[in-house]
Amino acid sequence: MALLLQVPPPTNVAFSYSSSPQSIPRARRVRCRVSDSSEVKFDEGASKSEYKPGVLDDFFMHSFRNKLVEEVGSDSEKPGYVGLIELVKLLLLKGRTRSETNDAAVRILKSLFPPLILELYKLLIAPIAQGKLAALMVARVTVLTCQWLMGPCKVNIIDLPNGESWDSGVFVEKCQYLEESKCVGVCIHTCKLPTQTFFKDYMGVPLLMEPNFKDHSCQFKFGVAPPEDDGNVSEPCLETCSIAGRRKLNPGECPMA
């Protein structure tokens, strides 16, 4: 869910505890495209980045967690990032449909921004140079503000469908959001799809996210629209998925995707 450009000061949240998670109907499955390394250009001589937490990271996490609590209706007893991921799983389990989960995640992203910021960005910045300036800007701000959520990442050059190349990509070397949640469904329905919708609909920037479930990397392509079949996934569940372990499923089947 990579996604914080500017966040308002944290506010006090009144917690109300929700009822037990509802059962989730199965969803239609189509293919989710995984990153094709041939489409992304890297500086082979560059050393692997190592992220050191900054002074604002606790603030970002606190703000994001407060919004999750408001949406879920209860808080986790676990502290830090582990508690955050537990809330994300509750968000996924709470939704009766995939659409409801995606809508809830988009609401959380919108709530992290001050009033009018999104509208002004979409109106004034997104149209410049056919969207290139807006795409370059959000790529850089994502790297500056979201490594606490995703782990080490860097801006890279991506190829657009029209043949142009922009340095509006963000490559996440090993996404800790996916590693900690250990769930394909959490990745797709609380991060990938809602984030793509948020940037396109509320900031005017097309975005394609391509998670790689084998090495846990993820390629962001700001300025590239998702394909039509980018809805749900038929990826197998991760072997370490705690949600799958509690359900009787066919081998390799992800219950949340």
Backbone as CSV, one residue per row, in Angstrom:
resi,resn,N_x,N_y,N_z,CA_x,CA_y,CA_z,C_x,C_y,C_z
1,MET,0.829,-1.152,0.000,0.000,0.000,0.000,0.859,1.194,0.000
2,ALA,1.430,1.503,-0.813,2.556,2.362,-0.881,2.122,3.712,-1.324
3,LEU,2.214,4.662,-0.317,1.160,5.490,-0.768,1.111,6.839,-0.088
4,LEU,1.980,7.117,0.826,1.861,8.323,1.613,2.637,9.462,0.967
5,LEU,1.954,10.473,0.459,2.635,11.635,-0.092,2.674,12.761,0.939
6,GLN,1.568,12.970,1.633,1.507,14.010,2.633,0.447,13.607,3.631
7,VAL,0.748,13.666,4.911,-0.153,13.124,5.902,-0.488,14.179,6.928
8,PRO,-1.763,14.345,7.313,-2.139,15.306,8.335,-1.712,14.821,9.691
9,PRO,-1.613,15.734,10.705,-1.211,15.335,12.052,-2.150,14.281,12.588
10,PRO,-1.640,13.335,13.397,-2.488,12.267,13.922,-3.559,12.825,14.832
11,THR,-4.727,12.191,14.791,-5.838,12.612,15.615,-6.219,11.489,16.550
12,ASN,-6.926,11.854,17.643,-7.388,10.838,18.570,-8.508,10.038,17.943
13,VAL,-8.442,8.741,18.078,-9.424,7.866,17.455,-10.199,7.143,18.539
14,ALA,-11.520,7.159,18.450,-12.361,6.405,19.376,-12.579,5.021,18.800
15,PHE,-12.111,4.012,19.499,-12.187,2.651,18.984,-13.506,2.009,19.399
16,SER,-14.127,1.325,18.467,-15.307,0.516,18.778,-15.073,-0.861,18.211
17,TYR,-15.291,-1.835,18.994,-14.950,-3.198,18.580,-16.056,-3.797,17.748
18,SER,-15.634,-4.369,16.610,-16.587,-4.903,15.643,-16.904,-6.351,15.959
19,SER,-17.890,-6.850,15.256,-18.270,-8.253,15.422,-17.281,-9.137,14.708
20,SER,-17.429,-10.427,14.830,-16.504,-11.364,14.223,-16.566,-11.279,12.725
21,PRO,-15.432,-11.586,12.036,-15.382,-11.482,10.576,-16.464,-12.304,9.914
22,GLN,-16.993,-11.775,8.834,-18.030,-12.485,8.097,-17.407,-13.390,7.063
23,SER,-18.147,-14.360,6.638,-17.647,-15.269,5.617,-17.515,-14.538,4.304
24,ILE,-16.569,-14.990,3.514,-16.247,-14.295,2.274,-16.559,-15.174,1.086
25,PRO,-17.381,-14.721,0.179,-17.686,-15.534,-0.996,-16.498,-15.622,-1.923
26,ARG,-16.448,-16.660,-2.674,-15.342,-16.816,-3.615,-15.508,-15.857,-4.771
27,ALA,-14.399,-15.446,-5.333,-14.419,-14.427,-6.380,-13.968,-15.019,-7.708
28,ARG,-14.393,-14.361,-8.772,-13.935,-14.743,-10.101,-12.435,-14.548,-10.194
29,ARG,-11.764,-15.446,-10.869,-10.313,-15.404,-10.920,-9.817,-15.167,-12.336
30,VAL,-8.889,-14.265,-12.471,-8.200,-14.059,-13.720,-6.735,-13.876,-13.409
31,ARG,-5.953,-13.734,-14.426,-4.512,-13.660,-14.239,-4.065,-12.300,-13.711
32,CYS,-3.065,-12.334,-12.836,-2.419,-11.113,-12.381,-1.024,-11.093,-12.985
33,ARG,-0.698,-10.054,-13.726,0.582,-10.021,-14.405,1.710,-9.702,-13.437
34,VAL,2.741,-10.523,-13.472,3.888,-10.326,-12.605,4.970,-9.615,-13.389
35,SER,5.790,-8.862,-12.674,6.770,-8.002,-13.320,7.646,-8.751,-14.309
36,ASP,7.789,-8.172,-15.476,8.669,-8.692,-16.512,9.952,-7.878,-16.470
37,SER,11.036,-8.478,-16.030,12.268,-7.732,-15.826,12.814,-7.136,-17.111
38,SER,12.404,-7.661,-18.270,12.907,-7.142,-19.534,12.354,-5.769,-19.849
39,GLU,11.253,-5.381,-19.187,10.650,-4.092,-19.460,11.209,-2.983,-18.577
40,VAL,12.048,-3.330,-17.624,12.548,-2.359,-16.664,14.056,-2.253,-16.774
41,LYS,14.561,-1.029,-16.805,15.978,-0.802,-16.961,16.603,-0.447,-15.615
42,PHE,17.688,-1.131,-15.254,18.378,-0.873,-14.008,19.814,-0.466,-14.281
43,ASP,20.366,0.224,-13.326,21.784,0.520,-13.357,22.504,-0.648,-12.713
44,GLU,23.109,-1.503,-13.531,23.706,-2.725,-13.015,24.869,-2.446,-12.079
45,GLY,25.471,-1.267,-12.208,26.605,-0.947,-11.352,26.208,-0.398,-10.011
46,ALA,24.915,-0.141,-9.814,24.462,0.446,-8.563,24.465,-0.597,-7.457
47,SER,24.876,-0.196,-6.269,24.885,-1.105,-5.134,23.489,-1.230,-4.548
48,LYS,23.238,-2.340,-3.881,21.933,-2.573,-3.288,21.678,-1.586,-2.164
49,SER,20.527,-0.949,-2.173,20.216,0.076,-1.185,19.863,-0.555,0.154
50,GLU,20.122,0.185,1.205,19.785,-0.260,2.556,19.045,0.874,3.236
51,TYR,17.803,0.618,3.614,16.977,1.678,4.180,17.192,1.817,5.676
52,LYS,17.433,3.044,6.114,17.554,3.345,7.533,16.345,4.186,7.935
53,PRO,15.568,3.728,8.912,14.358,4.451,9.316,14.647,5.909,9.649
54,GLY,13.763,6.799,9.195,13.897,8.223,9.439,13.028,8.685,10.588
55,VAL,13.124,9.967,10.893,12.406,10.518,12.045,10.898,10.540,11.820
56,LEU,10.457,10.539,10.563,9.029,10.615,10.279,8.348,9.258,10.151
57,ASP,9.134,8.192,10.183,8.553,6.864,9.946,7.521,6.476,10.996
58,ASP,7.822,6.756,12.258,6.858,6.444,13.318,5.573,7.244,13.135
59,PHE,5.720,8.483,12.689,4.551,9.328,12.439,3.695,8.755,11.316
60,PHE,4.339,8.342,10.230,3.610,7.754,9.103,2.881,6.486,9.533
61,MET,3.575,5.615,10.261,2.959,4.359,10.688,1.793,4.619,11.642
62,HIS,1.971,5.565,12.556,0.904,5.881,13.514,-0.331,6.404,12.783
63,SER,-0.125,7.282,11.810,-1.246,7.854,11.062,-1.979,6.773,10.272
64,PHE,-1.213,5.913,9.605,-1.806,4.851,8.805,-2.560,3.861,9.697
65,ARG,-1.982,3.540,10.841,-2.628,2.595,11.751,-3.941,3.174,12.290
66,ASN,-3.955,4.451,12.630,-5.182,5.077,13.114,-6.312,4.979,12.090
67,LYS,-5.980,5.170,10.822,-6.994,5.085,9.777,-7.484,3.654,9.600
68,LEU,-6.593,2.690,9.744,-7.004,1.284,9.685,-7.958,0.944,10.825
69,VAL,-7.647,1.446,12.007,-8.502,1.194,13.168,-9.896,1.762,12.942
70,GLU,-9.971,2.959,12.394,-11.267,3.572,12.111,-12.081,2.728,11.141
71,GLU,-11.427,2.165,10.157,-12.121,1.378,9.128,-12.501,-0.006,9.644
72,VAL,-11.598,-0.646,10.396,-11.837,-2.009,10.876,-12.795,-2.017,12.061
73,GLY,-12.672,-1.024,12.931,-13.538,-0.957,14.092,-12.911,-1.469,15.376
74,SER,-11.657,-1.887,15.319,-10.943,-2.350,16.514,-9.449,-2.241,16.255
75,ASP,-8.686,-2.300,17.332,-7.233,-2.212,17.206,-6.602,-3.560,17.543
76,SER,-5.370,-3.732,17.131,-4.620,-4.932,17.471,-3.875,-4.700,18.779
77,GLU,-3.736,-5.757,19.567,-2.976,-5.658,20.801,-1.473,-5.704,20.539
78,LYS,-1.096,-6.091,19.329,0.320,-6.196,18.995,0.872,-4.826,18.592
79,PRO,2.086,-4.509,18.996,2.669,-3.204,18.671,3.344,-3.195,17.303
80,GLY,3.668,-1.995,16.833,4.509,-1.827,15.659,3.960,-2.419,14.378
81,TYR,4.889,-2.855,13.529,4.533,-3.333,12.195,3.715,-4.617,12.248
82,VAL,3.991,-5.475,13.212,3.243,-6.736,13.341,1.770,-6.446,13.605
83,GLY,1.494,-5.488,14.481,0.106,-5.110,14.749,-0.552,-4.470,13.553
84,LEU,0.228,-3.710,12.785,-0.301,-3.083,11.570,-0.772,-4.124,10.569
85,ILE,0.038,-5.151,10.366,-0.317,-6.209,9.421,-1.521,-6.993,9.916
86,GLU,-1.645,-7.169,11.212,-2.820,-7.854,11.749,-4.094,-7.072,11.432
87,LEU,-4.027,-5.749,11.510,-5.165,-4.903,11.156,-5.496,-5.011,9.669
88,VAL,-4.465,-5.083,8.847,-4.675,-5.221,7.405,-5.402,-6.533,7.098
89,LYS,-5.027,-7.597,7.783,-5.703,-8.883,7.582,-7.163,-8.800,8.025
90,LEU,-7.415,-8.086,9.112,-8.795,-7.905,9.561,-9.602,-7.116,8.533
91,LEU,-8.953,-6.151,7.897,-9.626,-5.383,6.851,-10.051,-6.297,5.706
92,LEU,-9.187,-7.228,5.353,-9.499,-8.165,4.272,-10.610,-9.127,4.679
93,LEU,-10.553,-9.608,5.905,-11.557,-10.559,6.377,-12.916,-9.905,6.586
94,LYS,-12.913,-8.604,6.875,-14.157,-7.895,7.160,-15.014,-7.715,5.908
95,GLY,-14.393,-7.504,4.761,-15.135,-7.237,3.539,-15.932,-8.439,3.071
96,ARG,-17.201,-8.219,2.772,-18.036,-9.313,2.276,-17.674,-9.677,0.842
97,THR,-17.172,-8.700,0.095,-16.746,-8.937,-1.283,-15.382,-8.293,-1.495
98,ARG,-14.709,-8.683,-2.572,-13.420,-8.074,-2.903,-13.588,-6.582,-3.166
99,SER,-14.698,-6.211,-3.791,-14.959,-4.809,-4.083,-15.053,-3.982,-2.803
100,GLU,-15.709,-4.530,-1.783,-15.822,-3.822,-0.511,-14.456,-3.617,0.130
101,THR,-13.606,-4.633,0.059,-12.258,-4.506,0.611,-11.468,-3.445,-0.126
102,ASN,-11.534,-3.458,-1.458,-10.812,-2.468,-2.254,-11.307,-1.060,-1.949
103,ASP,-12.624,-0.897,-1.833,-13.197,0.421,-1.544,-12.744,0.927,-0.174
104,ALA,-12.694,0.027,0.806,-12.255,0.417,2.148,-10.799,0.858,2.140
105,ALA,-9.957,0.142,1.415,-8.541,0.507,1.331,-8.356,1.856,0.635
106,VAL,-9.152,2.120,-0.399,-9.080,3.411,-1.087,-9.504,4.539,-0.146
107,ARG,-10.538,4.309,0.661,-10.972,5.320,1.635,-9.854,5.657,2.615
108,ILE,-9.124,4.644,3.034,-8.012,4.874,3.950,-6.950,5.752,3.295
109,LEU,-6.620,5.469,2.053,-5.614,6.258,1.345,-6.061,7.711,1.194
110,LYS,-7.307,7.903,0.825,-7.832,9.268,0.675,-7.777,10.034,1.985
111,SER,-8.070,9.350,3.081,-8.144,10.023,4.378,-6.783,10.487,4.879
112,LEU,-5.703,10.005,4.284,-4.363,10.384,4.713,-3.918,11.734,4.160
113,PHE,-4.702,12.307,3.280,-4.322,13.562,2.622,-5.189,14.720,3.095
114,PRO,-4.603,15.911,3.237,-5.381,17.098,3.608,-6.408,17.429,2.528
115,PRO,-7.477,18.097,2.887,-8.507,18.484,1.909,-7.904,19.294,0.755
116,LEU,-8.416,19.050,-0.429,-8.082,19.768,-1.670,-6.730,19.384,-2.284
117,ILE,-5.850,18.726,-1.529,-4.542,18.379,-2.092,-4.692,17.472,-3.306
118,LEU,-5.510,16.432,-3.161,-5.690,15.491,-4.261,-6.348,16.159,-5.469
119,GLU,-7.385,16.962,-5.201,-8.092,17.639,-6.293,-7.169,18.584,-7.058
120,LEU,-6.348,19.338,-6.324,-5.437,20.288,-6.967,-4.354,19.571,-7.760
121,TYR,-3.860,18.465,-7.221,-2.826,17.712,-7.930,-3.381,17.164,-9.245
122,LYS,-4.570,16.593,-9.179,-5.179,16.020,-10.385,-5.504,17.108,-11.405
123,LEU,-5.922,18.288,-10.928,-6.331,19.360,-11.824,-5.150,20.127,-12.407
124,LEU,-4.131,20.389,-11.598,-3.055,21.282,-12.015,-1.771,20.569,-12.444
125,ILE,-1.435,19.462,-11.806,-0.160,18.797,-12.077,-0.294,17.651,-13.078
126,ALA,-1.333,16.844,-12.907,-1.479,15.648,-13.749,-1.508,15.932,-15.256
127,PRO,-2.106,17.033,-15.721,-2.159,17.252,-17.175,-0.838,17.713,-17.811
128,ILE,0.145,18.143,-17.008,1.378,18.711,-17.550,2.198,17.641,-18.273
129,ALA,2.653,17.976,-19.484,3.525,17.100,-20.279,2.947,15.701,-20.413
130,GLN,1.649,15.639,-20.665,0.946,14.372,-20.863,1.117,13.426,-19.662
131,GLY,1.158,14.003,-18.483,1.210,13.210,-17.269,2.594,12.844,-16.791
132,LYS,3.623,13.228,-17.543,4.977,12.801,-17.182,5.438,13.433,-15.874
133,LEU,5.219,14.741,-15.710,5.669,15.410,-14.495,5.029,14.803,-13.252
134,ALA,3.720,14.565,-13.307,3.023,13.988,-12.157,3.550,12.601,-11.834
135,ALA,3.820,11.799,-12.867,4.332,10.444,-12.654,5.722,10.469,-12.029
136,LEU,6.586,11.358,-12.513,7.933,11.467,-11.948,7.888,11.928,-10.498
137,MET,6.984,12.859,-10.206,6.891,13.395,-8.847,6.439,12.329,-7.847
138,VAL,5.367,11.602,-8.175,4.855,10.622,-7.211,5.824,9.458,-7.028
139,ALA,6.599,9.134,-8.054,7.598,8.073,-7.909,8.634,8.459,-6.859
140,ARG,9.093,9.695,-6.920,10.118,10.146,-5.976,9.576,10.306,-4.557
141,VAL,8.360,10.821,-4.460,7.781,10.984,-3.133,7.481,9.617,-2.511
142,THR,7.103,8.643,-3.325,6.868,7.286,-2.817,8.130,6.713,-2.189
143,VAL,9.266,6.892,-2.858,10.529,6.403,-2.313,10.883,7.131,-1.019
144,LEU,10.609,8.420,-0.965,10.964,9.219,0.204,10.100,8.921,1.428
145,THR,8.850,8.527,1.201,7.908,8.435,2.323,7.390,7.038,2.637
146,CYS,7.648,6.058,1.794,6.972,4.769,1.970,7.883,3.579,2.234
147,GLN,9.168,3.808,2.418,10.052,2.672,2.655,9.804,2.028,4.014
148,TRP,9.241,2.768,4.948,8.877,2.181,6.243,7.828,1.082,6.066
149,LEU,7.013,1.205,5.018,5.940,0.246,4.763,6.405,-0.898,3.872
150,MET,7.196,-0.577,2.844,7.555,-1.564,1.831,8.945,-2.146,1.999
151,GLY,9.863,-1.382,2.595,11.254,-1.781,2.638,12.049,-1.005,1.606
152,PRO,13.339,-1.320,1.435,14.195,-0.585,0.502,13.631,-0.557,-0.910
153,CYS,13.632,0.616,-1.516,13.158,0.761,-2.890,13.888,1.925,-3.547
154,LYS,13.794,2.013,-4.871,14.496,3.062,-5.603,13.746,3.407,-6.880
155,VAL,13.956,4.623,-7.345,13.381,5.054,-8.622,14.148,4.369,-9.743
156,ASN,13.436,3.877,-10.753,14.098,3.293,-11.918,13.378,3.692,-13.199
157,ILE,13.961,3.346,-14.314,13.425,3.704,-15.629,12.513,2.582,-16.122
158,ILE,11.325,2.968,-16.615,10.376,1.993,-17.144,10.056,2.322,-18.598
159,ASP,9.648,1.328,-19.351,9.219,1.504,-20.737,7.707,1.623,-20.793
160,LEU,7.212,2.663,-21.458,5.779,2.863,-21.627,5.290,2.135,-22.877
161,PRO,3.995,1.844,-22.958,3.461,1.168,-24.146,3.702,1.921,-25.445
162,ASN,3.835,3.261,-25.389,4.046,4.049,-26.610,5.501,4.104,-27.039
163,GLY,6.377,3.382,-26.344,7.780,3.336,-26.723,8.675,4.299,-25.959
164,GLU,8.096,5.234,-25.216,8.897,6.164,-24.426,9.434,5.475,-23.175
165,SER,10.479,6.070,-22.612,11.039,5.593,-21.355,11.052,6.744,-20.358
166,TRP,10.456,6.511,-19.188,10.413,7.522,-18.132,11.079,6.960,-16.878
167,ASP,11.706,7.841,-16.111,12.224,7.411,-14.823,11.143,7.638,-13.767
168,SER,10.019,6.973,-13.998,8.855,7.086,-13.111,8.482,5.740,-12.506
169,GLY,9.435,4.840,-12.458,9.211,3.557,-11.820,9.746,3.556,-10.404
170,VAL,9.224,2.674,-9.588,9.756,2.435,-8.247,9.901,0.929,-8.082
171,PHE,11.118,0.494,-7.812,11.359,-0.939,-7.639,11.581,-1.245,-6.167
172,VAL,10.715,-2.105,-5.618,10.830,-2.545,-4.233,11.603,-3.861,-4.235
173,GLU,12.749,-3.864,-3.608,13.637,-5.024,-3.687,13.039,-6.273,-3.033
174,LYS,12.438,-6.116,-1.876,11.802,-7.233,-1.184,10.737,-6.634,-0.267
175,CYS,9.494,-6.713,-0.681,8.418,-6.007,0.010,8.128,-6.648,1.369
176,GLN,8.342,-5.890,2.445,8.094,-6.435,3.773,6.595,-6.535,4.075
177,TYR,5.779,-5.775,3.343,4.324,-5.873,3.489,3.860,-7.271,3.089
178,LEU,4.389,-7.785,1.982,4.071,-9.135,1.530,4.749,-10.176,2.403
179,GLU,5.996,-9.935,2.772,6.723,-10.901,3.597,6.080,-11.070,4.969
180,GLU,5.616,-9.969,5.565,5.040,-10.038,6.896,3.620,-10.605,6.863
181,SER,2.834,-10.214,5.850,1.456,-10.714,5.758,1.402,-12.161,5.286
182,LYS,2.368,-12.552,4.455,2.454,-13.927,3.932,1.167,-14.331,3.221
183,CYS,0.535,-13.379,2.536,-0.758,-13.669,1.914,-0.884,-12.942,0.578
184,VAL,-1.137,-13.715,-0.483,-1.330,-13.141,-1.811,-2.555,-12.227,-1.818
185,GLY,-3.638,-12.655,-1.152,-4.852,-11.859,-1.126,-4.658,-10.521,-0.460
186,VAL,-3.895,-10.469,0.633,-3.600,-9.203,1.307,-2.864,-8.272,0.358
187,CYS,-1.879,-8.796,-0.349,-1.108,-7.988,-1.303,-2.007,-7.409,-2.395
188,ILE,-2.836,-8.253,-2.987,-3.641,-7.832,-4.125,-4.773,-6.890,-3.718
189,HIS,-5.511,-7.240,-2.658,-6.761,-6.548,-2.368,-6.659,-5.437,-1.328
190,THR,-5.530,-5.340,-0.629,-5.359,-4.205,0.278,-4.220,-3.291,-0.152
191,CYS,-3.476,-3.700,-1.190,-2.360,-2.867,-1.652,-2.426,-2.607,-3.154
192,LYS,-2.201,-3.628,-3.965,-2.080,-3.430,-5.412,-3.297,-2.754,-6.050
193,LEU,-4.456,-3.404,-5.968,-5.637,-2.865,-6.648,-6.103,-1.530,-6.066
194,PRO,-6.193,-1.377,-4.731,-6.607,-0.081,-4.193,-5.630,1.046,-4.511
195,THR,-4.338,0.745,-4.495,-3.343,1.773,-4.779,-3.438,2.230,-6.228
196,GLN,-3.616,1.283,-7.142,-3.785,1.639,-8.552,-5.018,2.520,-8.747
197,THR,-6.109,2.146,-8.104,-7.353,2.926,-8.207,-7.174,4.314,-7.625
198,PHE,-6.530,4.395,-6.474,-6.337,5.683,-5.805,-5.562,6.665,-6.678
199,PHE,-4.428,6.236,-7.202,-3.613,7.153,-8.000,-4.318,7.571,-9.286
200,LYS,-5.007,6.656,-9.918,-5.684,6.987,-11.171,-6.892,7.894,-10.946
201,ASP,-7.750,7.531,-9.993,-9.012,8.243,-9.815,-8.879,9.538,-9.034
202,TYR,-7.925,9.606,-8.109,-7.874,10.758,-7.214,-6.629,11.627,-7.400
203,MET,-5.640,11.147,-8.154,-4.471,11.974,-8.453,-4.231,12.121,-9.942
204,GLY,-4.985,11.379,-10.742,-4.856,11.503,-12.190,-3.606,10.864,-12.751
205,VAL,-3.007,9.922,-12.009,-1.768,9.268,-12.450,-2.022,7.775,-12.632
206,PRO,-1.982,7.251,-13.852,-2.131,5.802,-14.037,-0.991,5.067,-13.342
207,LEU,-1.296,3.911,-12.810,-0.276,3.129,-12.115,-0.529,1.648,-12.326
208,LEU,0.539,0.940,-12.668,0.518,-0.518,-12.727,1.518,-1.044,-11.710
209,MET,1.052,-1.864,-10.789,1.926,-2.514,-9.812,2.065,-3.982,-10.181
210,GLU,3.298,-4.470,-10.208,3.572,-5.847,-10.609,4.339,-6.574,-9.496
211,PRO,3.603,-7.179,-8.570,4.274,-7.938,-7.510,4.813,-9.264,-8.039
212,ASN,5.948,-9.648,-7.528,6.541,-10.936,-7.880,6.468,-11.824,-6.636
213,PHE,5.594,-12.831,-6.665,5.356,-13.645,-5.483,6.433,-14.704,-5.252
214,LYS,7.412,-14.773,-6.144,8.510,-15.718,-5.954,9.639,-15.093,-5.138
215,ASP,10.024,-13.860,-5.487,11.123,-13.222,-4.744,10.658,-12.060,-3.877
216,HIS,9.322,-11.797,-3.875,8.705,-10.760,-3.039,9.108,-9.340,-3.430
217,SER,9.611,-9.161,-4.639,9.877,-7.818,-5.134,8.593,-7.250,-5.734
218,CYS,8.608,-5.957,-6.042,7.437,-5.338,-6.666,7.882,-4.165,-7.520
219,GLN,7.348,-4.077,-8.734,7.646,-2.982,-9.643,6.439,-2.063,-9.778
220,PHE,6.619,-0.791,-9.401,5.611,0.238,-9.624,5.912,0.903,-10.967
221,LYS,4.871,1.106,-11.764,5.034,1.806,-13.043,4.057,2.970,-13.099
222,PHE,4.484,4.129,-12.612,3.649,5.314,-12.673,3.635,5.841,-14.110
223,GLY,2.423,6.068,-14.623,2.265,6.487,-16.010,1.820,5.368,-16.919
224,VAL,1.693,4.157,-16.385,1.258,2.992,-17.156,-0.066,2.495,-16.588
225,ALA,-1.075,2.364,-17.437,-2.391,1.906,-17.001,-2.407,0.382,-16.856
226,PRO,-3.131,-0.154,-15.885,-3.237,-1.607,-15.719,-3.976,-2.237,-16.901
227,PRO,-3.721,-3.504,-17.202,-4.461,-4.194,-18.267,-5.895,-4.467,-17.833
228,GLU,-6.730,-4.801,-18.794,-8.145,-5.037,-18.495,-8.353,-6.244,-17.589
229,ASP,-7.472,-7.230,-17.655,-7.644,-8.447,-16.862,-6.878,-8.371,-15.545
230,ASP,-6.721,-7.167,-15.016,-5.920,-6.955,-13.819,-6.778,-6.998,-12.556
231,GLY,-7.899,-7.718,-12.592,-8.828,-7.705,-11.478,-8.412,-8.549,-10.302
232,ASN,-8.612,-9.859,-10.373,-8.241,-10.755,-9.291,-7.072,-11.622,-9.738
233,VAL,-6.726,-12.605,-8.960,-5.536,-13.395,-9.268,-5.821,-14.886,-9.222
234,SER,-4.971,-15.643,-9.875,-5.014,-17.096,-9.752,-3.666,-17.586,-9.247
235,GLU,-2.968,-16.720,-8.531,-1.677,-17.098,-7.965,-1.885,-18.077,-6.810
236,PRO,-0.988,-19.048,-6.638,-1.100,-19.960,-5.496,-0.807,-19.227,-4.203
237,CYS,-1.364,-19.717,-3.115,-1.118,-19.111,-1.811,0.324,-19.392,-1.378
238,LEU,0.898,-18.458,-0.624,2.232,-18.672,-0.097,2.188,-19.817,0.920
239,GLU,3.235,-20.623,0.959,3.261,-21.787,1.843,3.136,-21.398,3.309
240,THR,3.593,-20.174,3.643,3.592,-19.744,5.044,2.353,-18.949,5.418
241,CYS,1.351,-18.888,4.534,0.163,-18.077,4.789,-0.618,-18.620,5.988
242,SER,-0.789,-17.791,7.020,-1.496,-18.221,8.223,-2.993,-18.357,7.978
243,ILE,-3.542,-17.555,7.065,-4.970,-17.629,6.767,-5.298,-18.942,6.072
244,ALA,-4.473,-19.324,5.106,-4.701,-20.579,4.389,-4.576,-21.770,5.320
245,GLY,-3.689,-21.663,6.291,-3.476,-22.764,7.220,-4.689,-23.068,8.074
246,ARG,-5.604,-22.090,8.221,-6.792,-22.288,9.041,-7.989,-22.756,8.220
247,ARG,-7.812,-22.942,6.922,-8.920,-23.339,6.065,-8.581,-24.623,5.327
248,LYS,-9.582,-25.446,5.060,-9.377,-26.673,4.309,-9.506,-26.370,2.825
249,LEU,-8.380,-26.297,2.164,-8.360,-25.895,0.748,-7.542,-26.870,-0.070
250,ASN,-7.737,-26.809,-1.360,-6.906,-27.598,-2.242,-5.481,-27.098,-2.151
251,PRO,-4.482,-27.954,-2.345,-3.098,-27.541,-2.236,-2.797,-26.366,-3.181
252,GLY,-2.139,-25.347,-2.640,-1.725,-24.205,-3.455,-2.789,-23.169,-3.705
253,GLU,-3.984,-23.344,-3.164,-5.068,-22.399,-3.422,-5.077,-21.296,-2.396
254,CYS,-5.138,-20.027,-2.850,-5.180,-18.905,-1.928,-6.625,-18.566,-1.566
255,PRO,-7.006,-18.637,-0.280,-8.399,-18.416,0.094,-8.842,-16.976,-0.038
256,MET,-7.898,-16.042,-0.045,-8.248,-14.634,-0.028,-8.123,-13.981,-1.402
257,ALA,-7.535,-14.667,-2.372,-7.369,-14.080,-3.695,-8.552,-14.379,-4.584
